[in-house]
Amino acid sequence: MKRFRIAILLAVATALAVAAAASARHDGGVATAAKAQACVLLPDTKSSVRWELFDRPYLAKAFRAAGVSATIVNAQNDAQKQRAQAEQCLTNGAKVILLVNLDSGSGAAIENLAASRGAKSIDYDRLTLNGKASYYVSFNNVSVGKLQGAGVVKGLRAKGKFGKKPVVAELNGAPTDNNAKLFKQGYDSVLGPLYKKGTFKKGPDQSVPQWDNQKALTIFEQMLTRTNNKIDAVAAANDGLAGAVISALKNHGLKPIPLSGQDATPTGVQYVLAGWQSMTVYKSIRLEANAAANAAIAVVKGRTVKTNASLSNGTRNVPSIFLKPIAITKANYKLLFKDGFLKPSQVCTGTYKKFCK
């Protein structure tokens, strides 16, 4: 019996060790010592499901097709961990780092480190302020915000509230993320003039630390409490934050209101179809990932990187590659299926199946 218990304990210990190793690979641990020419530093799994669901496989496929060895890791919202991952990549011979920073301060430190080791950096999706990135690959994020603002305005018109001084709240992304500032700049450029004219009344306006959806739920619950539930529309910076708004509305027994989103996540598109969310923004991550991977591949192979714009990071203009975002509503959501971005089976399921036509 004693030998049996010992055998069981050994089996359990072995299983735990295997599970821990698998977890380390999944969450971006730096235990691997494999050589790699390119290194991708993803930020987390909280700000959006996109990083693991879309970016990782698209980037991996592009590097494999080009015959360039690459390491792709996720910092799980830990700046120190992302720095350690960068250190490991550079030790393993990375010539280029594709960085999605957690904040500009830690991102700039990583880019300084890369430069000191003779490697180049590419800002991916998020610009690193005062950093040393050689290139920046993203969408025009002010344009993303403008689409969101226009979506809120269109939603208010559709509900007949445009001329009734509706209260519009703003639920912004992380204050440490420069993209969140650009999104806000975009939707404020649409909503701001309407506030000034008195057409709309500006309601609560707050950022969500670390794009944390649970914190967003708490923040929006507080917004509803402060306004006695009198919020007529919300400019939400992405689908995760929009989902928090929807949860709060349901918790309070309230009806859908005009609400923006971003990322065209399966859940976000379901909410659009069900009428809980007015729109989302489709940024073809496949195109963005391919553009970023191609830039990194060009750096590794000593080729010229073709850019189509430039953007100041606070200290200099960074050669950039900008792609065009698209607003998604009930009218054109099937574009996501046509492009292969989402599958009908991810959206048209359960209670949402009846909305797909």
C-alpha positions in Angstrom: 0.0 0.0 0.0 2.9 2.4 0.9 4.6 1.6 -2.5 1.2 2.3 -4.2 0.9 5.7 -2.5 4.4 6.6 -3.5 3.7 5.7 -7.1 0.6 7.8 -7.1 2.5 10.8 -5.6 5.2 10.4 -8.3 2.6 10.3 -11.0 0.9 13.4 -9.7 4.2 15.3 -9.4 5.1 14.3 -13.0 1.7 15.5 -14.3 2.0 18.8 -12.4 5.5 19.3 -13.9 4.2 18.7 -17.4 1.2 21.0 -16.9 3.6 23.7 -15.5 5.8 23.4 -18.5 2.8 23.7 -20.9 1.6 26.7 -19.0 5.0 28.4 -19.2 5.0 27.9 -23.0 1.4 29.3 -23.2 1.9 32.3 -21.1 5.2 33.3 -22.6 7.7 31.9 -20.1 11.4 32.4 -21.0 12.6 29.0 -20.2 13.4 28.1 -23.8 17.0 28.5 -25.0 16.2 28.1 -28.7 18.0 30.3 -31.1 15.7 32.8 -33.0 16.3 35.5 -35.5 13.1 37.4 -34.6 11.4 37.9 -31.3 7.7 38.9 -30.8 6.8 40.4 -27.4 3.0 40.3 -27.0 1.5 42.2 -24.0 -1.2 40.2 -22.3 -4.5 38.3 -22.7 -6.6 40.9 -20.8 -6.6 43.9 -23.1 -8.0 41.8 -26.0 -8.4 38.2 -27.0 -6.7 39.1 -30.3 -3.1 38.6 -29.2 -3.4 34.9 -28.7 -6.4 34.2 -30.9 -5.2 36.0 -34.0 -1.7 37.7 -33.8 0.3 34.8 -32.6 -0.8 32.3 -35.3 -0.6 34.8 -38.1 2.8 36.0 -37.1 4.1 32.4 -36.6 2.8 31.4 -40.1 4.5 34.4 -41.8 7.8 33.7 -40.2 7.7 30.0 -41.0 6.8 30.8 -44.7 9.9 33.1 -44.9 12.2 30.6 -43.3 12.9 33.0 -40.4 13.2 31.5 -36.9 11.1 33.3 -34.4 10.1 33.3 -30.7 6.7 34.6 -29.8 6.0 35.2 -26.1 3.3 36.9 -24.0 4.2 39.0 -20.9 0.7 38.5 -19.3 0.6 42.2 -18.3 3.9 42.0 -16.4 6.5 44.7 -17.5 9.3 43.0 -15.7 8.5 39.7 -17.4 8.4 41.4 -20.8 11.9 42.9 -20.1 13.1 39.4 -19.1 11.6 37.9 -22.3 13.5 40.6 -24.3 16.7 39.8 -22.5 16.3 36.1 -23.3 15.5 36.8 -27.0 18.6 39.0 -27.4 20.7 36.4 -25.7 19.3 33.8 -28.1 20.5 35.9 -31.0 17.4 37.9 -32.1 18.2 40.5 -34.7 14.9 42.3 -34.4 12.2 42.6 -31.7 8.6 43.1 -32.6 7.2 44.9 -29.6 3.7 45.4 -28.3 4.5 47.5 -25.2 2.7 47.4 -21.9 3.5 51.1 -21.5 5.9 53.5 -23.2 8.4 53.6 -20.3 9.0 49.9 -20.1 8.8 49.7 -23.9 11.5 52.3 -24.4 13.8 50.5 -21.9 13.4 47.3 -24.0 14.2 49.2 -27.2 17.2 50.8 -25.6 18.4 47.4 -24.5 17.9 46.0 -28.1 19.9 48.9 -29.6 22.7 48.3 -27.1 22.9 44.7 -28.3 22.9 45.6 -32.0 19.3 44.6 -32.6 16.5 46.7 -34.1 13.0 47.2 -32.8 9.7 47.5 -34.5 6.7 48.9 -32.6 3.7 46.7 -33.4 0.2 48.1 -33.0 1.3 50.4 -30.1 3.7 53.2 -30.6 6.4 53.5 -27.9 6.8 57.1 -26.9 10.4 58.3 -26.8 11.6 54.9 -27.9 14.1 53.7 -30.5 11.9 51.7 -32.8 13.1 51.7 -36.4 9.6 51.2 -37.7 6.0 51.3 -36.5 3.3 49.0 -37.9 -0.4 49.7 -37.0 -3.7 51.1 -38.2 -4.4 54.8 -38.3 -5.7 54.8 -34.7 -7.2 58.3 -34.8 -9.3 57.0 -37.8 -10.4 54.1 -35.6 -11.6 56.5 -33.0 -13.4 58.6 -35.6 -15.3 55.5 -36.8 -16.3 54.8 -33.2 -17.5 58.3 -32.7 -19.5 58.2 -35.9 -21.0 54.9 -34.8 -22.3 56.5 -31.6 -23.8 59.4 -33.5 -25.4 57.1 -36.0 -26.9 55.0 -33.1 -28.4 58.0 -31.4 -29.9 59.2 -34.7 -31.4 55.7 -35.2 -33.0 55.8 -31.7 -34.4 59.3 -32.3 -32.3 60.8 -29.5 -29.9 62.9 -31.6 -31.7 66.2 -31.0 -32.7 65.5 -27.4 -29.4 66.3 -25.7 -28.4 62.7 -24.9 -25.8 62.0 -22.3 -22.8 60.4 -23.8 -20.2 58.6 -21.6 -16.7 57.7 -22.6 -15.0 54.5 -21.4 -11.4 54.8 -22.6 -8.6 52.4 -22.8 -5.6 52.2 -20.5 -4.0 55.6 -19.7 -0.6 54.0 -20.2 -1.4 52.9 -23.8 -0.7 55.6 -26.4 -3.2 53.9 -28.7 -6.0 54.6 -26.2 -5.1 58.3 -26.4 -5.3 58.1 -30.2 -8.7 56.4 -30.1 -10.0 59.0 -27.7 -8.6 61.8 -29.9 -10.5 60.3 -32.8 -13.9 59.9 -31.1 -13.6 63.2 -29.3 -13.0 64.9 -32.7 -16.5 63.7 -33.6 -18.3 64.1 -30.3 -16.4 67.2 -29.0 -18.1 69.7 -31.4 -21.5 68.2 -30.5 -20.8 68.7 -26.8 -19.8 72.3 -27.4 -22.9 73.0 -29.4 -25.1 71.5 -26.7 -26.4 68.9 -29.1 -25.0 66.2 -26.8 -24.3 66.4 -23.0 -20.9 65.0 -22.0 -21.3 62.4 -19.3 -18.7 60.5 -17.3 -15.3 60.2 -19.0 -12.9 57.7 -17.5 -10.0 55.5 -18.5 -9.7 51.8 -17.6 -6.4 50.7 -16.1 -4.7 48.0 -18.1 -7.8 47.6 -20.3 -9.1 45.3 -17.6 -12.7 44.4 -18.4 -13.6 43.6 -14.8 -12.4 47.1 -13.7 -14.4 48.5 -16.6 -17.5 46.8 -15.3 -16.9 48.4 -11.9 -16.2 51.8 -13.4 -19.3 51.8 -15.6 -21.5 50.6 -12.7 -20.3 53.7 -10.8 -21.0 55.9 -13.8 -24.6 54.6 -13.8 -24.9 55.2 -10.1 -23.6 58.8 -10.4 -26.1 59.6 -13.2 -29.1 57.7 -11.9 -28.8 55.4 -14.9 -29.2 58.4 -17.2 -26.6 57.5 -19.8 -27.9 57.5 -23.4 -24.8 56.3 -25.3 -21.2 55.2 -24.6 -18.0 55.6 -26.7 -16.2 52.4 -25.5 -12.7 51.9 -26.8 -12.9 48.2 -27.6 -15.2 45.2 -27.5 -14.0 44.1 -24.1 -15.0 47.4 -22.5 -18.2 47.4 -24.5 -19.0 44.0 -23.1 -18.5 45.4 -19.6 -21.0 48.2 -20.4 -23.5 45.6 -21.6 -23.1 43.5 -18.5 -23.7 46.6 -16.3 -26.8 47.6 -18.4 -28.2 44.1 -18.0 -27.4 44.1 -14.2 -29.5 47.3 -13.9 -32.3 46.0 -16.1 -31.7 48.6 -18.7 -32.2 48.4 -22.4 -29.5 48.6 -25.1 -28.0 52.0 -25.9 -25.7 53.2 -28.7 -22.3 51.7 -28.0 -19.1 51.5 -29.9 -16.4 48.8 -29.8 -13.3 47.7 -31.6 -11.4 44.5 -32.6 -14.4 42.6 -34.2 -14.2 39.9 -31.6 -16.6 37.0 -31.9 -18.5 38.2 -28.8 -18.4 41.8 -30.0 -20.0 40.8 -33.3 -22.6 38.8 -31.5 -23.5 41.9 -29.5 -23.7 43.9 -32.7 -26.1 41.4 -34.2 -28.2 41.2 -31.1 -28.5 45.0 -30.9 -26.6 45.5 -27.7 -23.6 47.1 -29.5 -23.9 49.6 -32.3 -20.7 48.7 -34.1 -17.2 47.4 -33.8 -14.0 48.2 -35.8 -12.4 45.6 -37.9 -8.7 45.9 -38.1 -7.5 43.0 -40.3 -5.0 41.5 -37.9 -3.9 39.2 -40.6 -2.9 42.2 -42.8 -1.3 43.9 -39.8 0.6 40.8 -38.6 1.8 40.1 -42.2 3.0 43.7 -42.6 4.8 43.6 -39.3 6.3 40.1 -39.9 7.4 41.3 -43.4 9.1 44.3 -41.9 10.9 42.1 -39.3 11.9 39.6 -42.0 13.3 42.4 -44.2 15.4 43.6 -41.2 16.7 40.1 -40.6 17.6 39.6 -44.3 19.0 43.1 -44.7 16.4 44.3 -47.1 14.6 47.7 -47.4 11.4 48.1 -45.4 8.8 49.9 -47.4 6.7 52.4 -45.4 3.8 54.7 -46.2 3.7 57.2 -43.4 5.6 58.5 -40.4 4.6 59.4 -36.8 6.3 61.3 -34.1 7.1 59.3 -31.0 7.9 62.4 -29.0 11.5 62.7 -29.9 11.6 61.8 -33.6 9.5 60.7 -36.6 9.2 56.9 -36.9 8.8 55.5 -40.4 5.5 53.8 -40.3 3.2 51.3 -42.1 -0.5 52.3 -41.6 -3.4 50.1 -42.6 -7.1 51.1 -43.0 -9.7 50.2 -40.4 -13.3 49.3 -41.3 -16.5 49.9 -39.3 -18.6 46.8 -38.8 -22.4 46.8 -38.3 -25.3 44.4 -38.9 -25.2 45.5 -42.6 -21.7 44.3 -43.4 -20.6 41.8 -40.7 -20.3 39.0 -43.2 -17.2 40.7 -44.5 -15.4 39.2 -41.5 -16.4 35.7 -42.7 -15.4 36.5 -46.3 -12.0 37.7 -45.2 -11.5 34.6 -43.1 -11.1 36.8 -40.0 -13.9 35.0 -38.2 -15.9 31.8 -38.9 -19.7 31.7 -38.8 -19.3 28.9 -36.2 -17.7 31.4 -33.9 -20.5 34.0 -34.2 -23.7 32.3 -35.3 -24.1 29.9 -32.3 -26.6 29.4 -29.5 -29.0 32.3 -29.0 -27.1 34.4 -31.6 -27.8 31.9 -34.4 -31.2 33.5 -35.1 -29.6 36.9 -35.8 -27.4 35.5 -38.7 -29.1 35.9 -42.0 
